[in-house]
Amino acid sequence: MIISLLPSFFSNQKPSTEPMYIKFLNYRSSLIFCIPELVIGGSEIALCEMLLALKETNIFDLSVITFNKITHPRYKYFFEEHGITVLDASKDETKPKFLRNILRLHKARKYFKQQDIIVDFKYTYAYRFYRGIKKPKICWLHCGFNYFQNHLNAELLSKYDKVVCLSNNIIHEIKENYPLLQDKIVRIYNPINVERILNQSNDIMFSTDGRYFVAVQRLDPHEKDVETVIRAFNIFAESNKELKLYIVGGGSVEYTDYLKGLCETDRIIFTGELKKPYSMIKNAEALILSSKMEVGEGLPMVLLESQALNTLCISSNVKSGPPEILLNGQAGLLFETSNPEDLANKLTAVCSDQVDVSKLVQYAKEQITRFSSKKSAEDFIKVIHEIRTE
């Protein structure tokens, strides 16, 4: 017996008149999502949003396996609230050292064997735990092409049934450079729920005053480029004595102190990590995202969230991710990567009405449905259907 999914499987969506293309066997599929750890980051936020969207379909038994204990209260609350099973495959520190890895491997493999489909949601981290287990496997790449070339093994990725990328650009680059992955690569955008983000923007996490820009990203010297944001604002502040810059994100004490040492004005304010920075983003002149060209981006969630809040985005023009979200400058501003002078010019242009901010924001708003959680979940279900019918 075959069951067709009705277009209205999302309970909070109106039924669509469009035919659905997806059919499933008459038993529920169990999906396990693997992630190394649950910290505040774009891939973790995307995972939670995807889980909620899939849960709405009511056709999956969902679980998450993590290899480090969950300590962040945000995630403890999330999984309890939504009834999603979390499997702990962290090392048992009470056991002798020589036994810890063996026991963890045994425990993880037991979990994986009980599932129908394995989804490695952050690269190939968990592959060693389910290697040899005869289950359909999907790998999710949260990266740009530069990171792919430097850190990932195409031959290993070819062992997966499907490899999910976050942007059209990285798919083009991978297919062009790695023919063995031609038939495995698919694109699924990071999902967002605009209504939920707008509702949460009413929660004030940090008090602000006056006009300001905001940068929301990890204080990570290896992947993010907060230094360029600070240097750009130093230049901008020489001719603008009014606006502030809030930097939202956590990092090591040493690196945070280093960044603070770069500030030439007391109008650069570090807030630390905030659970929901949406209120700050909503009321900002613009959100700034700066990334390193040698690392690149997958599909940064913070840009999607900013567009959902009708806030202008200003992003470094790395190869993939931001240009696709901002439609090459039609839905936001792009500056030359690691160029503080160019970013400072963009900040000045925004404040002096040299660019039509309302036009950019409106166009972004019109295009935001590309990233809806409903659409991303449907794309993922289609991938599973393809695996089942191959």
DRENVO-135554 format. One record per residue: residue in one letter; x, y, z of N, C-alpha, C, CB in turn. Coordinates in steps of 0.02 Angstrom, whole numbers, plus 50000, padded with zeros to 5 digits. Atoms other than C-alpha are relative to their C-alpha. Glycine has a CB too. Layout:
REM DRENVO-135554
AXYZXYZXYZXYZ;...
This chain:
REM DRENVO-135554
M500434994050000500005000050000500445006250000499525000050062;I499624993850004500675017249952499585005750026500235001349927;I500364994349972500205032750048500285006449970500065000150078;S499784993650027500285049749961499965005250055499565002249939;L500014994549952500765064550069499565005549972500715002650014;L500434994650022499425077750059500385006650004499375000450043;P499664993649998499965095650023499945003650066499745004449945;S500124996449937499305100950192500334996550059499265000650013;F499725003549942500475090250297500315004850050500534995149976;F499804995149950501085106150379499365002950030500455005749968;S500644998349969499715109450504499865007550000499994997450071;N500114992949998499995128150504500005003249931500535003350043;Q500024997450067499935129750315499324998549969500564997049958;K500615001350036498405131450204500134994749947499735006549968;P499905005150051498145116550087500145003149933499384995549996;S499824997550066498945119149918499624996049947500764999549989;T500335003550055498115114849753500514996449956499605004949958;E499495003150041499785109249682500064992650018500675003650009;P499935007149985500015090349666500664998550035499954995849936;M499395002149967501295082049779500324994449960499874997850073;Y499635004950039502645071549699500284994450042500565003449962;I499655004549955503155061749852499544994450025500295003850059;K500385005749974502545044349900500454995750043499694995849942;F499625004149954503085032950040499684993350010500095003650067;L500275006549981502905015050091499575000750062500574994950012;N500514999449947501605011050223500304999250070499464994749989;Y499734999949933502815011750369500405006450010500444993750013;R499644993949983503595026450458500754998849994499815002450071;S499275000450004505425029850423500305003050062500265003649936;S499644997249943506595032450569500645003349974500174994550053;L499424996250021507895045950538500425001850060499785006449962;I499564997849947509405049050645500485005349972500404994050030;F499574994550020510335065550628500625000050046499635006850003;C499375000049962512165065450682500295007150001500504995049971;I499664993649995513015081150746500514999450056499505005950013;P499485000949949514665082150843499805002750069500635003349977;E500214996949937514015094150975499485005349985500615003150037;L500524995050008512635106651003500215006450035499324997550027;V499804993449976513305124251022499595005249961500785001249992;I500364994850037512625141050961500375001249935499945006550042;G499714999150066512995140950775499484999149947500594995149990;G500485000250054512165141650607499754993049984500295002949939;S500205006950018512175122850572499554997150054500614995649990;E500425002549946511435119050743499295003049997500325001550068;I500654996750007510045131850718499624997049941500085007649992;A500325003050059509705124650545499744993050016500504999649941;L500215006749981509605107050619499345000450038500534996650043;C500614999549960508285112450746499415001949956500095005250056;E500554997950044507255121050612499784994449954500215006149959;M500175005750043507345105950498499634994750038500634997049968;L500355005049959506825094350639499285002050012500364999250068;L500684997749988505305105050677499574999349936500005007350023;A500385000550063504805105550493499844992849983500405003249943;L500135007150014504985086650474499514997150050500664996150002;K500475002449949504055083650637499285001749980500165003050069;E500674997950022502575093050563499704995249949500035007049971;T500265004650051502435080150423499704993850032500564998049952;N500255005949965502115066350550500134993549962499255000750014;I499845006250036502935053350437500684997150020499995001349925;F499355002349979504595051350528500034999050075500545004849977;D499785000349930505235045150694500695003150001500014992550027;L499394996050003506605057850727500424999150063499835007349990;S499545000149944508125056450836500655003649980500154992750024;V499364996550010509775065750856500524996450042499955007650018;I499455002849961511425058150908500565005150002500254993249969;T499454995349992512785069350977500574996650038499765006450037;F499415003449975514545064751026500355003950056500494998749944;N499794996449940514785077551163499375001850040500405006549981;K500594998849958513605080151309499715007049986500184999250074;I500344993650010512315093851285500025003950064499274998949976;T499954995849940512705107751406499635006649991500735001450015;H500334993650011511875122651324499264999350017500105002549927;P500715000749980510155125551404499525000949942499845005150054;R500444998950058509435131251238499794993349969500345004449947;Y500145006350033509555113651167499664995050047500634997049971;K500345004349952509065104551325499255001550000500295000950071;Y500714998050001507445114351324499674998249934499945007650013;F500285001150066507185112451137499774992849991500505001849946;F500175007050012507215093451131499464997650048500624995650007;E500525001849953506165091551287499325002849978500175002550071;E500624996750019504865103951225499674996649940500135007349984;H500285002650063504665095751054500004992349997500395002849942;G500055007249997504815077551107500444996449949499294997949990;I499535003150047506315073450997500534996350040500325005349952;T499535004249963507435059351057500715002249987499904992649981;V499294998550005509245063651092500394994150027500185006650038;L499595005649981510505049551098500715002550015500014994649944;D499354997649976512105052651194500554994849984499985001550076;A499445004450016513675044951118500665003150021500024998449924;S499394997049974514915054951219500404994850038499845006150046;K499575004649963516365046651307499774999750073500745002149996;D500155001049929516005039351478500635001150040499694992950013;E499384998249966517305048151583500124995950063499995007350019;T499915004249941517015036051727500364993549984499324998550032;K499685006250020517755021751626500755001249989499684997349936;P499284999350015519615018251603500115002949930500354993150007;K499874996650063520385028251461500004995349941500655003850003;F499935004650056520765013051354499324997149978500474994450018;L500665002750016518915008051359499525005249971499704996950061;R500494994850015518085024851325499805000049926500285006750019;N500164999750072518225025151135499664993649976500645001149961;I500315006450019517785006651119499274999950019500384994150032;L500695000049976516225008551224499575005049962499985001550074;R500384995050038515705024251132499844997549930500395006649996;L500115002850066515915015750964499444994750002500654996949972;H500505005249994514885000851021499305002950011500184995250058;K500654996849985513495011951090499735003549938500085005050058;A500234996350059513415022850933499764995249945500565004549974;R500195004750053513355008050814499344996650016500554994749990;K500635002949979511945000450914499425004749982500004998550076;Y500514995150017510955016550891499885000149924500205007050024;F500064999350073511315017450704499654994049968500695000949969;K500315006050029510784999550670499254999850009500304993850033;Q500724999949987509055003450739499635004949955499885001750073;Q500304994850041508745017350611499904997749928500435006350003;D500095001350071508105017150433500485004149957499285001549980;I499584995550040509115031950369500455004050047499565004849957;I499514996449961510695040150435500165006649965500654995850010;V499854993450028510955058850409500585003050040499375004750002;D499434996849967512695065450451499945007449985500704997049974;F500214993250013512185083450472500585005049999499515002250052;K499434995450002513925090850489500614996449971500165002850071;Y499455003350036515105083850357500004992550012500675003150021;T499945007349992515755066150382500244998250070500484997149947;Y499735000949933516125067650567499864993150028499715005250047;A500205006349967515175052050621500114993849958499275000450019;Y499965005750045515635040850475500344993950032500395002049937;R499645005749969516845030250577499554996050047500615002650038;F500445003549954515415025750694499494995649963499635005050043;Y500505004150036514225019050559500294996849937499405004349982;R499685003150058515485013050430499824992649997500775001050003;G500175007050010514934996450358499284998250017500444995850041;I500705001349985513144997750422499585001149936499745004650058;K500374999950064511974994150275499355004050008499854992949976;K500584995549996510815009050289500125005749950499905002850072;P499924994050041510485023650169500325005650041499325002349971;K499624994849965511655037950214499995006549961500724997750013;I500004993450029511535056550182500515004350037499295003350002;C499514995549969512945068950213499805007249985500724998649974;W500204993050007512595087550241500625004450007499465001950054;L499404995850000513945100150197499825007350015500364999549932;H500124993149981513875116850287500645004149987499795000650075;C499364996750015515315125050196500005002749929500584995150009;G499874997850067515935134150044500504995449966500265007249999;F499585004650038517005126249909500725000050024499985001949927;N499314999849976518665132049981500094995250059500195007250022;Y499975004749944518315122650142499964992949975499445001550051;F500095006750029517745107650041500674997449974499485000049944;Q499365002150030519395107049946500534998550053500255005349952;N499465000449951520475109150100499884994850054500105006650032;H500145004149941519595098050225499604993649987499645004050050;L500455005750010518445085250143500284995349946499315002449980;N499765005350044518775068950052499444997949953500264994050041;A500525001550049517785066949891499874992549994500185002849932;E500095007350005518095048149888499574997450057500694996550000;L500425002049943517345046350061499285002349989500285003050066;L500674997550012515865057150012499634995849948500035007349977;S500325004150052515545045749863499674993750029500524997949948;K500315005849968515065032049987499305001550026500444997750058;Y500674998149978513505041750035499514999449942500005007250029;D500525000350052511865039749942499865007049971499364997050029;K500094993150023511645058649934500445004650043499255002150005;V499604994949966512715073749980499645006749991500745000349972;V500394993850002511755089550025500485006050006499485000250057;C499654993649997512505106649988499505005650010500415001249935;L500454994649980511805123450038499905005349946500255003250061;S500084994850051512025133749880500144997249931500485005950015;N499905002150070512005132249691500735000749980499565004049954;N499314998850019513765139149679500454994150019500265006350033;I499565005549979514575125349781499834993549962499944998850075;I500185005950040513595112049685500365000449932499234999649990;H499674999250064514275119149522500754998650005499895007149973;E499285001049990516055119349590500174992750012500255004350058;I499865007149985515975101649658499904995749938499544997550057;K500135004050059515205094349501500545001049947499325001749971;E499484998450049516515103049395500674996950017500085007549993;N499345002249978517985097249499500024992750024500255004450054;Y500035006849973517395080349568499464996049964499885000150076;P500505003650040516495070049433499684994150036500314997649937;L500285005849966516265055149550499415001850044500534996650040;L500574997849958515005065549650499435002849958500245005250050;Q500494996850044514005071349499499284998250016500154998049929;D500695002349992512465060749533499774999850073499934993149971;K500175000449929512495062249723499845006850030500564996950038;I500074993349971512495081049749499305002849990500525004749969;V500644996550003510865089949790500045006450041499414995450025;R500024993849962510475107349853499375000550041500065006149953;I500564998549955509385110650004500205006250039499824993950047;Y499854993949963509335128150076499894998950075499575005849975;N500144999849929509485130950262499295002750010500525004550038;P500704998049991507695132550327499915005450054499584994050018;I500194995249949506945147250420499235000350004500305007049986;N500714998949988505225150350495499915007450016499724995450058;V500044992749994504875168850468499555002050058499765003149935;E500474998349948503375169350584500304999150070499364995849994;R499705001249935504345161650728500545005250016500304992950002;I499474995149990505815173550704499695006850018500445000749938;L500334993649986504655188650701499715000150071499455001449949;N500285000449932503795182850861500555000550052499624993450009;Q499455000049951505455180050950500375006750001500484994449985;S499674993550001506055197350899499705004850051499965003049931;N500294995849948504915204351033500344999050068499264998450008;D499635001349938506045196851168500655003949999500144992450009;I499404995849998507375209651214500534996550042499835007150029;M499455003449967509005201051257500545004850024500314994849954;F499484995149984510095216551264499735006949983500674998549961;S500274993350010509585234751284500475004249956499895003650067;T499624995750044510145246651146499705007050001500024997149927;D500284993350008509945265151115500315003349938500135004350064;G499754996450058510125276450965500044995549938500675002950014;R499925003750062510575270750790500644995850003500025004949939;Y499425004449996511775256350766500004994849944500004996450068;F499915006050041512465242550657500104994150048500605000749951;V499895005849958512545224750722500354994549959499334997450029;A499675005850030513705210150682499864994150046500785001149991;V500175005949960513105193050741500384994049971499234998750000;Q499615005750022514395179150724500484997850055500395001749935;R499525002549950515575168250824500645004249997500164992649988;L499354996749997517165176750881500534994649990500105003950068;D499585005750019518205163850789500535002549951499574994349969;P499484997350044519885168950716500134995849938500645000750037;H499855004550056519925154050598499475000249945500064992950026;E500535000250050518235155150510499675006749987499474995150023;K500354993550008517495172450541500525005649998499505001150057;D499544994450009518245189450508499745006350034500125001449924;V500254994349961517665200950647500505005849998499864997850072;E499494994750003519315210350633499845005149946500694997049989;T500164995450054518775217750466499425004550018499844996149936;V500584996049978517125223550542500245005650046499474995550036;I499764995049953518035232450683500425005349965500414996750056;R499574995250036519335240450568499585004649956500534996349958;A500444996050042517955246250451499625005250041499504995549962;F500384995449959516955253950592500465005550028499654996350058;N499524994849979518515262950654500055005549948500704996950013;I499964995150055518645271250483499355004049996500144996449933;F500664996850004516785274850476499905005050057499444994750001;A500124995949941516785282150652500375006749998500204996250063;E499624993750005518045295650604499555005649973500604999149954;S500434994850030516695304750504499274999550025500014999549925;N500675000849973515155298350595500054999150076499634994049967;K499935000049927515035302350780499374997650036500175007050024;E500655001749969513285295450809499904992550007499445002949958;L500185007150000513095277050763500474995850042499984997449930;K499625004949961513665262450869500054993549960499674998750068;L499955006850027514205244850824499954995150058500684999049961;Y500065005449951513605230150928500264993649968499254999250024;I499745006450023514565213950909499734994550045500795000050000;V500355005249963513535198950962500334993349984499244999849983;G499715006550011514395182250986500504998350054500344999749932;G499545002349949515465171751101500664997649970499694994550041;G499355002450021517285166951090500464999550060500315004649947;S499535000749944518825163851195500155006950030500664996649976;V499834993849966519325176951322500595003449966500164998850075;E499404997350031521015179051238499845003549934500524994549989;Y500154997050065520305182251065499535006050007499704994849953;T500454994349988518915193451130500405006050023499464998150052;D499584994449977520215204051221500415002849943500474997650057;Y499624997650058521235204951061499565004549957500264994149959;L500464996150041519715211150964499845006750034499354996149988;K500134993749964519325224051098500585004849994499844998650073;G499414995850008521095230251081500055003549933500624995950011;L500014996950066520765234350898499535006049997499814994949947;C500524994850002519335246150941500315006950016499434998450050;E499744993349991519765264550922499455004850024500305002649935;T500554996049975518085270650986499614996050051499545002249942;D500405003449950517015266751136499294998549976499975004150064;R500655001550029515515265251019499974993149969499825005249949;I500025007150019515985247250980499884996050064500674997749965;I500225003249938515085236451108499934992549989499335003150025;F500045007350003515295217751137499454997750048500684996750018;T500555002249958513715209451203500104993050027499355000249961;G499955007149984514335191551217499484996149961499924998850075;E500485004350034513275177051159499295001550025500174992550011;L500704999049983511405180151154499584994449971499755006949974;K500415005650022510105166451142499585001849939499544997850056;K500424997850055508955176351028500165007449986499234999150017;P499814993050013509755192050954499535003549951500705000249973;Y500444997550053508245195250841499785007250012499404995649994;S500214993149986507695211250929500555004949979499845000850075;M499454995750019509415218750903500065000549924500664997450030;I499955000050073509435213650720499435004249970499984992849972;K500594996650028507675220350689500075007550003499374997850038;N499964992749990508095237750753500655003149975499905001650072;A499364997550025509805239450672499935003449933500514994349995;E499974997150067510225250250523500164994649948500545005749997;A499825005650043510995234650448500364994850041500445002349940;L499605005449971511725217950495500614999049957499584993450006;I499375001050036513545214950449500254992950012500545005250024;L499685006649995514305197850413500655000249961499534994349973;S499345000050033516155196350375500324993150009500455005550030;S499725006750000516955179850327500675000049963499524994949968;K499355000650033518665174150268499944996449934500514996550046;M500055003050067518865170250084500264992949999500385004249950;E499715006750002519955155150119499564994750033500685000150033;V500475004649969518555147350222499335000249964499915001750075;G500644999250035517005154450138499414998850046499974995449941;E500625001149963515215151350191499594994749964499595006550007;G500495004450030513875138350163499395004049981499824994150047;L500594995750009512235147650183499855002950069499374995949970;P500034997549931512385158650338499295001750023500435006150006;M500674999149973510805158050443499865007250020499904995450059;V500124993349974511055175450513499775004749945500635002650033;L500254995950055510795183150341499274998649986500424998849936;L500705001850010509175173550320499565003050055499914992449998;E500384997349944508595178850492499935007649994500354998250067;S500034992750009509025196950455499495001949946500695002749982;Q500504998650052508005196450294499294998850025500144995649939;A500665001349972506555188750389499765005850044500014993550042;L500164994449956506635203750506499995006749963500505000450057;N500024994050042506665216150360500575004850016499345003650008;T499404996049986508415222150405500504999149942500314998050068;L499505000250053509705226450273500594995650019500235007149982;C499415004249989511135214050256500605003049961499874992749977;I499374998150032512935219150219500494994250012500285006950028;S499595006049991514065204150187500615000149956499584993749986;S499415000950042515785199950124499824995549941500594996950041;N500175003350063515735193549946500424993749990500095004849941;V499665006450008516395175949972499674996149943499994995950066;K500225003450061516155163149834499284997650003500444994249987;S500665003049997514575154649895499645002350063500044992349999;G500404998249942513165158050016499735007149996500414999350063;P500264993149999513005176950040499805002849931500515004550029;P500234997350065512975181449853499344996949977500534998849947;E500625003350020511595168649827499415002550041500064992450007;I500534997349957510585174949976499835007149980500214999750074;L500104992950016510825193149928499925001249925500585004150027;L500144999650071510555189449743500485004849965499285002349987;N499464996150031512225197049695499915007550006500074998149927;G500064992949987511795213749771499325003049989500485003749959;Q500684997550010509955215249727499605000050065499644995949947;A500375000849938509385210249902500425001750061499724993050006;G499544998149946510805217450007500655002549970500134994050047;L499374997350023512545224649996500574995050010500165006650036;L499425004449995514155214849963500635004349998500004994949942;F499374996450001515895221150003500584995149988500115003950067;E499435004250015517595214749953500274996850064500565004149965;T499805003849941518165201250073500655002850030500094992749982;S499414997749962519405207050207500235006949980500574995149992;N499844993150021519325224950142499615004950044499835001149925;P500364995549955518875236650286499815006649968500425001350061;E500164993750033518925252050174499354999349960500585002349954;D500615001150039517595244650059499394999450045500074993849956;L500565000649953516505239850207499835006750030500174994950055;A500124993449972516715257150283499615004349950500665003550019;N500374996250051516125264650118499274997849997500334999149932;K500695002650001514585253450123499615002850060499994992350000;L500334997349940514185259150301499825007449989500454999250062;T500124992950014514355277250247499435000949950500635003449974;A500524999650051513255274250095499314998950030500144994949944;V500645001549968511885267050204499765006150041500054993850046;C500194994549955511915281750326499885006549963500535001050051;S500074993750038511995295150191499514999449943500675002349974;D500525001050051510585288150084500274999649929499495005550004;Q499715001050067511755284249940499744993649968500764999850004;V500315006050026510875267449922499274999950021500374993550025;D500725000449984509015263849919499894993850044499564999649934;V500055005549952508915253250076499314996749996500135002550072;S500685002850001507025251150067499904995549939499485005650000;K500075004150061507155244249889500354993250010500305003649939;L499625006249987508485231449941499624995550049500705001650027;V500365003949949507485226050094499354997149971499845004450061;Q500635002350030505865224649996500134994149953499655005649962;Y499855005550046506675213749864500194993750038500565002049952;A499835005749958507415202549999499384996850029500485002150056;K500635002549971505695201050079499614995949949499585005950026;E500375003550052504935195749914500304993249983499975004249937;Q499655006250019506235182049891500114995250059500675001749971;I499855003949940506275175250069499684993150000499795003850062;T500335006550001505095160850029500454994549973499375000349958;R499515005050024506575152149944500264995850058500595003449964;F499685003249943507175147750119499494997750053500505004750031;S500505002049950505535143050204500134992950025499295000749971;S499915006749971505605128050320499574994849964499845000050074;K500455004650037504145120350225500344997749935499335003549984;K499685001650063505095121250060500624995650011500205006449963;S499405004049987506715114350134499834992950021500425003450055;A500225006749980505795099950216499754996049941499455000550054;E500255003450060504925095650053500594997649957499535004649960;D499425001950040506605095749963500364994050031500485006049994;F499675005649966507325084150094499614993649992500105001650075;I500435005950009505845072250083500084997249930499265001750014;K499895002250069506095071749896500654996149993500015006149953;V499365003650001507905066449923499924993050028500535003950040;I500125006649971507355052250036499614995549952499625000750067;H500395003850048506075046949908500454997449943499435004349971;E499555002150053507425046449774500454994350022500445006049977;I499585005449974508535035649884499614993550003500275001850069;R500415005949992507105023649917499824996749932499375001750037;T500215002650065506705021749731500584998549953499545004949967;E499425001350042508485020449663500164992550000500615004050024;
